[in-house]
Amino acid sequence: MRIGELAARTGVSVRALRYYEEQNLLSAERSSSGQRHYGESAVDQVQLIQQLDSAGLSSRAIVELLPCVVDGRATPALLKRLAAERERIERRIVDLMRVRDRLDSVTASATDNMLTGTSCRRTTPLSE
């Protein structure tokens, strides 16, 4: 498929797909006229790249992880890297849950203020 079709099927801009290719995250065959052509598996690969990117992995980290997914090759170093990335994501989840809980507390206080006129209560600091 051509780059425009891959962009449409994945919801990713053509510019992003070109960037992925520059970063060695995605590869395409080239026609004699230089047009990019992607295989069907590129759809899944782009979706995985997007998921890993949204989880905060750098392009460099993603390129290190892709061989296992694309070619089925895994190494002890890859498994160690995957475990480290998972731990980093787990820490982010915990931090986000703290922020969510704090926001819930502020929302409850603001709701009480709107309904009863009572002052908004002080909420506990995030560090607790």
Beta strands, then each sheet from edge to edge (+ up, - down):
strand 1: 29-30
strand 2: 36-37
sheet 1: 1+ 2-
end
